[in-house]
Amino acid sequence: MPPPKTALPRNGTPLTMALLGAEHLDSIRAFNRRISEGGWGEYQLPSTTRLFDESSGTPVVWEGWLVLEGETVRGGYLLKRQDFSYFGDLRPTGSYQISVSEGVIDKRFLSVSMKMATHAVSKDPLLFALGMGARDRPLPRFLKALGWELWDVPFLFRVLRPSRVLRNLRTMRTTPLRRFVSDLAAFSGLGAAGIHLLQTGTASWNGTRRADATEVPEFGDWVDRIWDLCHADYSMVACRDSRTLNTLYPPSFERINRLRVKLQSEVIGWALVRHTQMKHHKQFGDLHVGTLIDCLAPLEHARAVVRATTRFLEDRGVDLIVSNQANETWRRALKATGYLRGPSNFILAASRPLSSLLSPFAQNVAKAHINRGDGDGPIHL
C-alpha cells in the first residue's frame, strides 16, 4: 500500500513525525492558540512534558507525538500504553488520545490526521480511541473512514431527585417547549412519578445479598486478587492490579472515592466514584452528580458491587448517578439496580488489528470491560 500523500505548505517543506520534547513547547503553545482561535480549542496538546516524565517506568506509559513542518507544530496526538487482557492473554495495547490537526482550520494540512493515525497504528497495532463526543465529530468520522470499528459505549443513569434533575438537565431543556414540559413535570410531581415507575420497572432485587462499600485511601494487594480471579472472563480489559490503579488514581488525587466492596468478610470487588456539585455545567446545570467511573469484580458479583456503590453515592446526597459501561453483565447489574439507558456520546473506536482480535466484534465488544477509567477517567465528571 503506497504511503499517504503528504500535504506541503507554501515553501514545500515535508511534514515529519517527532517525539514530543521540551524543545517543542513554544511551538505547541503557538499551535494551541491557532487551533483555539479557529474554534477548535476544546482539546489542546500539553505544553509541558510532566505527564511523559512522570509515567516513565510505570505500568501506564504516556508518549506525545507531533507532526512538524520544519520546527512548526501542525498536529499531534497522545499515546497511552498499558497491558490489556484478552480472555486472559495479556498484550500491550495503545490508547489514541487528543488527536489534534491543523487541518481543521487549514485545508493544506488535511493529511496530518492520516499521518498521525497511520503512525500510531505502526507503533501499537492494538489501538483504540475512546470518548470523542459524537459520531459526527471529525475524529470518529475519520477513523471510520480508515476502517476502524465504532461502537457506542452505553450510558446509564439513575435519578435520585427527579424535580431537580428535570429543572437542571440541559439536554431536556433545549427548546422553550421542552423547558415548559420539564418545569411542569417537576412542579406537578408527574415527572417524579414517571421516573420512579420507570426505574422500579427495571429493578430486580431478588437473589442478591447485601454488600457494603467502604472508602479506602489507596488500592492494596486485595485488588490483585480480584484481578487474578476475573480478568480472563472479559474479552478485553485493561490491567487493573494495585500498581496500575495507584498509578492511574494516586492517593494524592483527592477528588475521587476508592471503594472496597465486601460481602460479609469477603472482598468481592471495588469501584472508583466521584460526586461533584456542578455549577452551570453545559449538560448537568447545577446538579450534584455522582459518577461510577471504574469498577471490577468477578461477573457473578457485579450486581452486588453496583448496589453497594449506588448506596454510597445516595448517602452523599447526589441528584443523579451516571456511568458508561460496555460489559453486558455490568449493564444488566445497573439496570437491575434501577438505572435507565440514555443516549451515549462515549464512542469506542477499534483499529483493524484490534477489531480482528475481538472478532466477531459485535459479539465480543459487549463482553469487554470498557468504561470512563479507560478514557479520560474522572476529568470531566
C-alpha positions in Angstrom: 0.0 0.0 0.0 1.6 3.3 -1.0 2.2 5.9 1.8 -0.4 8.7 2.0 0.4 11.8 0.2 1.9 14.5 2.4 0.5 18.0 2.4 3.1 20.6 1.7 2.9 24.2 2.8 3.8 27.0 0.5 7.6 26.5 1.0 7.4 22.8 0.2 8.7 21.6 3.5 7.7 18.0 4.2 5.8 17.1 7.3 7.7 14.8 9.7 6.9 13.0 13.0 8.8 13.7 16.2 8.5 12.6 19.8 7.3 15.5 21.9 10.1 17.1 23.9 10.9 20.2 25.8 12.3 21.8 22.7 8.8 21.8 21.1 6.9 23.5 23.9 6.9 27.1 22.5 5.7 25.8 19.1 3.0 23.7 20.8 1.7 26.8 22.6 1.5 28.7 19.3 -0.3 25.7 17.7 -2.8 25.6 20.6 -3.5 29.3 20.1 -4.1 28.9 16.4 -6.4 26.0 16.9 -8.3 27.8 19.7 -8.7 31.0 17.6 -10.1 28.8 14.8 -12.8 27.5 17.0 -11.4 24.1 17.9 -9.9 24.8 21.3 -11.7 22.0 23.2 -8.6 19.7 23.1 -5.1 21.1 23.5 -1.7 19.5 23.2 0.2 19.5 26.5 2.6 22.4 26.8 4.7 20.6 29.5 6.5 17.2 29.5 5.4 16.4 33.0 2.9 13.7 32.1 5.5 11.8 30.0 8.3 12.3 32.5 6.2 11.0 35.5 4.9 8.0 33.6 8.3 6.6 32.7 8.8 3.3 34.4 5.2 2.9 35.5 2.6 0.4 34.2 0.9 3.2 32.2 3.3 5.0 29.9 2.4 8.1 28.0 4.1 9.5 24.8 3.3 12.6 22.8 3.9 12.6 19.1 4.0 15.7 16.9 3.7 16.4 13.2 6.2 19.1 12.3 6.7 21.4 9.3 10.3 22.3 10.0 10.1 23.4 13.6 6.4 24.4 13.5 3.8 22.0 15.0 1.0 21.2 12.7 -0.6 18.4 14.7 -0.1 15.9 17.5 -1.5 13.1 19.5 -1.0 11.3 22.8 -0.4 7.6 23.1 -1.2 5.8 26.4 0.3 2.4 26.7 -0.6 -0.4 29.1 -1.3 -4.1 29.2 -4.7 -5.5 28.4 -6.1 -8.9 29.0 -8.0 -10.6 26.1 -9.7 -13.6 27.6 -6.7 -14.0 29.8 -4.0 -13.3 27.2 -2.0 -10.2 28.2 -0.9 -7.9 25.4 0.4 -4.4 25.2 -2.3 -2.0 23.9 -2.4 1.6 22.9 -5.0 4.3 23.6 -5.0 7.1 20.9 -5.9 10.4 22.6 -6.2 14.1 22.0 -5.5 13.8 18.2 -5.4 17.4 17.0 -4.6 18.5 13.4 -4.2 21.9 11.9 -6.3 20.5 9.0 -9.4 21.6 10.9 -8.6 25.2 10.3 -6.3 25.0 7.2 -7.1 22.6 4.4 -3.4 22.4 3.3 -2.9 20.2 6.3 -5.8 17.7 5.9 -3.3 14.8 5.5 -1.9 15.4 9.0 -4.7 13.3 10.6 -3.8 10.4 8.2 -0.2 10.7 9.1 -0.8 10.6 12.8 -3.3 7.7 12.7 -1.0 5.5 10.5 2.0 6.4 12.7 0.1 5.4 15.9 -1.0 2.0 14.4 2.5 1.3 13.3 3.7 1.7 16.9 0.7 0.0 18.5 -1.4 -2.2 16.2 -3.8 -3.0 19.0 -5.0 0.6 19.3 -8.3 2.2 20.3 -9.8 5.7 20.8 -12.4 6.4 23.4 -14.9 9.2 24.0 -14.7 11.7 21.1 -18.1 13.4 21.8 -20.3 12.2 18.9 -20.1 10.2 15.7 -20.3 13.3 13.5 -17.1 14.8 15.1 -14.0 14.9 12.8 -12.0 12.2 14.6 -14.6 9.4 14.7 -15.7 10.1 11.1 -12.1 9.9 10.0 -11.3 6.7 11.9 -14.5 5.1 10.5 -13.3 6.0 7.0 -10.0 4.3 7.8 -11.9 1.0 8.5 -11.9 1.2 12.3 -14.9 -0.3 14.1 -17.1 2.2 16.0 -19.3 1.3 18.9 -21.2 3.5 21.3 -20.4 2.6 24.9 -23.8 2.5 26.7 -24.7 5.3 29.0 -26.8 4.5 32.1 -28.2 6.8 34.8 -30.3 6.7 38.0 -32.3 9.7 39.1 -32.4 10.3 42.9 -34.1 13.8 42.9 -36.4 14.0 39.9 -37.6 17.6 40.4 -34.0 18.9 40.5 -33.0 16.8 37.5 -35.9 18.0 35.4 -35.1 21.6 36.2 -31.4 21.3 35.6 -30.7 18.6 32.9 -30.0 20.8 29.9 -30.4 18.1 27.3 -34.1 18.1 28.3 -34.4 21.9 28.1 -33.1 22.7 24.6 -36.3 24.5 23.4 -39.0 26.6 25.1 -41.5 23.8 24.8 -39.2 21.3 26.4 -38.4 23.7 29.2 -42.1 24.2 29.8 -42.8 20.5 29.8 -39.8 19.8 32.1 -40.9 22.5 34.6 -44.5 21.3 34.5 -43.4 17.7 35.2 -41.1 18.9 38.0 -43.6 21.1 39.9 -46.6 18.9 39.4 -44.9 15.7 40.6 -45.8 13.8 37.4 -42.2 13.7 36.4 -41.1 12.2 39.7 -43.9 9.6 39.5 -43.0 8.6 35.9 -39.3 8.4 36.6 -40.0 6.3 39.8 -42.2 4.0 37.7 -39.5 3.5 35.0 -36.7 2.9 37.5 -38.8 0.5 39.5 -39.7 -1.3 36.4 -36.1 -2.1 35.5 -35.1 -3.1 39.1 -34.8 -6.6 40.3 -33.6 -7.2 43.8 -34.1 -11.0 44.0 -31.1 -13.2 44.7 -28.6 -10.5 45.6 -27.2 -10.4 49.1 -26.3 -7.0 50.5 -22.7 -6.0 50.2 -21.1 -2.9 51.7 -18.8 -0.3 50.1 -16.0 1.2 52.3 -13.8 4.1 51.2 -10.1 3.3 51.2 -7.1 5.7 50.7 -5.4 3.6 48.1 -5.7 0.2 46.3 -3.9 -2.6 48.2 -3.0 -6.2 47.3 -6.6 -7.2 47.7 -7.1 -5.6 44.3 -4.5 -8.0 42.8 -6.6 -11.0 44.0 -9.7 -9.5 42.3 -7.7 -9.0 39.1 -6.3 -12.6 39.1 -9.8 -14.0 39.7 -11.6 -12.4 36.9 -9.6 -10.8 34.1 -9.8 -14.0 31.9 -13.7 -13.7 31.9 -13.6 -10.5 29.9 -12.9 -10.3 26.1 -10.9 -7.1 26.7 -10.0 -5.4 30.0 -7.1 -3.1 30.9 -4.8 -4.3 33.6 -6.4 -3.3 36.9 -3.9 -4.5 39.5 -2.9 -2.4 42.5 0.2 -1.0 40.9 -1.7 0.1 37.8 -4.6 1.6 39.7 -2.4 3.5 42.1 -0.6 4.9 39.0 -3.8 6.0 37.4 -5.5 7.2 40.6 -2.7 8.0 43.0 -3.5 8.7 46.7 -2.7 12.3 46.1 -5.7 12.6 43.9 -8.3 13.5 46.5 -11.3 14.3 44.3 -12.3 10.7 43.9 -13.6 7.9 46.2 -11.9 4.5 46.1 -14.3 1.9 47.4 -13.6 -1.6 48.6 -16.7 -3.8 48.4 -17.2 -6.7 50.9 -19.9 -9.4 51.1 -19.8 -10.3 54.8 -16.0 -10.6 55.3 -15.0 -11.4 51.7 -13.7 -8.7 49.4 -15.7 -9.2 46.2 -14.8 -6.1 44.1 -14.0 -2.4 44.0 -15.3 0.8 42.5 -14.0 4.2 41.8 -16.6 7.0 42.0 -16.8 10.8 42.2 -19.5 13.1 43.3 -19.4 16.7 42.1 -21.6 19.7 42.7 -21.9 21.2 39.3 -22.1 24.9 38.6 -23.6 26.0 35.2 -22.4 22.8 33.6 -23.2 22.5 29.9 -25.1 19.3 30.4 -25.9 19.0 34.1 -26.6 22.6 35.1 -26.3 22.9 38.9 -26.9 19.2 39.7 -25.0 17.2 42.3 -23.8 14.4 40.0 -22.4 11.0 41.1 -20.3 9.1 38.6 -19.4 5.4 38.6 -16.0 5.9 36.8 -14.4 2.5 37.1 -15.0 -0.9 38.8 -14.1 -4.6 38.7 -15.3 -7.8 40.2 -16.0 -11.4 39.1 -19.1 -11.2 36.9 -21.2 -13.0 39.5 -20.6 -10.2 41.9 -21.3 -7.3 39.5 -24.8 -6.7 40.8 -23.7 -6.6 44.5 -20.9 -4.1 43.7 -23.3 -1.8 41.8 -25.8 -1.8 44.6 -23.2 -1.1 47.3 -21.7 1.7 45.1 -25.1 3.2 44.4 -25.9 3.3 48.2 -22.6 5.0 48.8 -23.4 7.8 46.3 -27.0 8.1 47.6 -25.7 8.7 51.1 -23.6 11.6 49.7 -26.9 13.3 48.6 -26.4 13.2 44.8 -29.3 14.2 42.5 -28.2 11.8 39.7 -25.8 8.9 39.2 -24.3 8.2 35.7 -22.0 5.6 34.2 -20.7 4.4 30.8 -20.2 0.6 30.8 -19.5 -1.6 27.8 -19.9 -5.0 29.5 -23.3 -6.6 29.2 -23.2 -8.2 32.6 -22.4 -4.9 34.3 -25.1 -3.2 32.3 -27.6 -5.8 33.5 -26.4 -5.1 37.0 -27.0 -1.4 36.6 -30.5 -1.9 35.1 -31.4 -4.3 38.0 -30.5 -1.5 40.4 -32.9 0.9 38.7 -30.7 2.5 36.2 -32.1 3.6 32.8 -30.3 3.8 29.5 -29.8 7.1 27.7 -28.1 8.3 24.6 -24.3 7.9 24.6 -21.7 10.2 23.2 -18.9 7.9 24.5 -17.6 6.1 21.5 -15.1 3.2 21.3 -13.1 3.1 18.0 -11.0 0.0 17.4 -8.2 -0.3 14.9 -8.4 -3.1 12.3 -6.0 -5.3 14.2 -7.9 -4.8 17.4 -11.3 -5.4 15.9 -9.9 -8.6 14.2 -8.6 -9.8 17.6 -12.1 -9.3 19.1 -13.8 -10.9 16.1 -16.8 -11.3 15.9 -16.6 -7.7 17.0 -20.2 -7.0 17.7 -20.5 -10.1 19.9 -17.2 -9.7 21.8 -17.2 -6.0 22.4 -20.2 -6.5 24.7 -18.0 -8.9 26.7 -15.3 -6.2 27.1 -14.9 -4.2 30.3 -14.6 -0.6 29.0 -15.6 2.5 30.9 -14.5 6.0 31.7 -11.5 4.6 33.5 -10.1 3.7 30.1 -10.6 7.1 28.6 -10.3 10.5 30.4 -11.3 9.0 33.7 -12.8 11.5 36.2 -11.5 14.6 34.3 -14.9 15.8 33.0 -17.2 14.5 35.7 
